[in-house]
Amino acid sequence: MRPRPPVAALSCAMLLAACTSFSAVPVARQPDASLLLPCRDPALVPDPDTATDNDVAAERIRVAEAYLACKQRHDDLVTFVKGGAGRD
C-alpha cells in the first residue's frame, strides 16, 4: 500500500523539525595545566667575586631558557583563550 502524499510530507516535516531543534551543548574547555604555571624567577646572579666566566655564561643561558619557556606558555595560553588550536 502506497502512503498518501500528505502523510509522507508530514513525516518528512517531523524529521526536519527534529533536526532543527537540536542544539549544541557547550563543553567547558580547560587549558593544559602547564599553561597556567607561573614564570620562573631568574636565580641570583653568581657572586662576582667567585664566579667564573663559565658560571656567568651558564646563568645567562638558564635565564634565557626560562624566558623562552615562559614566553611560549604565554603564547599558547593566548591562542587557547582566543579559541585557536591551543593545547586542551
C-alpha positions as CSV (number, residue, x, y, z in Angstrom):
1,M,0.0,0.0,0.0
2,R,1.4,3.4,-1.0
3,P,1.4,6.2,1.6
4,R,-0.6,9.2,0.8
5,P,1.3,12.3,-0.1
6,P,0.1,14.4,3.0
7,V,1.2,11.6,5.3
8,A,4.6,11.4,3.7
9,A,5.0,15.2,3.7
10,L,4.1,15.3,7.4
11,S,6.6,12.5,8.2
12,C,9.4,14.4,6.4
13,A,8.4,17.7,8.1
14,M,8.6,16.0,11.5
15,L,12.0,14.6,10.8
16,L,13.3,18.0,9.6
17,A,11.8,19.7,12.7
18,A,13.6,17.3,14.9
19,C,16.9,18.2,13.2
20,T,16.4,21.9,13.7
21,S,15.5,21.6,17.3
22,F,18.9,20.0,18.1
23,S,21.2,22.5,19.9
24,A,24.9,22.1,20.6
25,V,25.8,21.5,24.2
26,P,28.6,23.8,25.3
27,V,31.7,22.0,26.6
28,A,33.8,23.6,29.3
29,R,37.2,24.0,27.8
30,Q,40.2,23.8,30.2
31,P,43.7,24.9,29.2
32,D,46.5,22.5,29.6
33,A,47.7,22.8,33.3
34,S,51.2,23.6,32.1
35,L,50.0,26.8,30.5
36,L,49.0,28.1,33.9
37,L,52.4,27.7,35.5
38,P,54.0,31.0,36.7
39,C,57.1,32.2,35.1
40,R,60.3,31.2,36.9
41,D,62.2,34.0,38.6
42,P,65.8,34.1,37.5
43,A,68.3,32.9,40.0
44,L,70.5,35.3,41.7
45,V,73.5,36.3,39.6
46,P,76.6,34.4,40.7
47,D,78.8,36.1,43.2
48,P,81.0,38.4,41.1
49,D,84.0,37.8,43.4
50,T,84.0,34.0,43.0
51,A,82.1,33.4,39.7
52,T,84.0,32.3,36.7
53,D,83.1,33.4,33.1
54,N,81.6,29.9,32.6
55,D,79.4,30.4,35.7
56,V,78.1,33.7,34.4
57,A,77.6,32.3,30.9
58,A,75.7,29.2,32.3
59,E,73.5,31.5,34.3
60,R,72.7,33.7,31.3
61,I,71.7,30.6,29.3
62,R,69.4,29.4,32.2
63,V,67.7,32.8,32.3
64,A,67.3,32.9,28.6
65,E,65.8,29.4,28.5
66,A,63.4,30.3,31.4
67,Y,62.3,33.3,29.5
68,L,61.7,31.4,26.2
69,A,59.7,28.7,28.0
70,C,57.6,31.3,29.8
71,K,57.0,33.2,26.5
72,Q,55.9,30.0,24.8
73,R,53.4,29.2,27.5
74,H,52.1,32.7,27.3
75,D,51.7,32.5,23.5
76,D,49.9,29.1,23.9
77,L,47.6,30.5,26.5
78,V,46.7,33.5,24.3
79,T,45.9,31.0,21.5
80,F,43.7,29.0,23.8
81,V,41.8,32.0,25.1
82,K,41.2,33.3,21.6
83,G,39.8,29.9,20.6
84,G,42.6,28.8,18.4
85,A,44.2,25.4,18.2
86,G,45.8,25.6,21.6
87,R,46.6,22.7,24.0
88,D,43.4,21.4,25.5
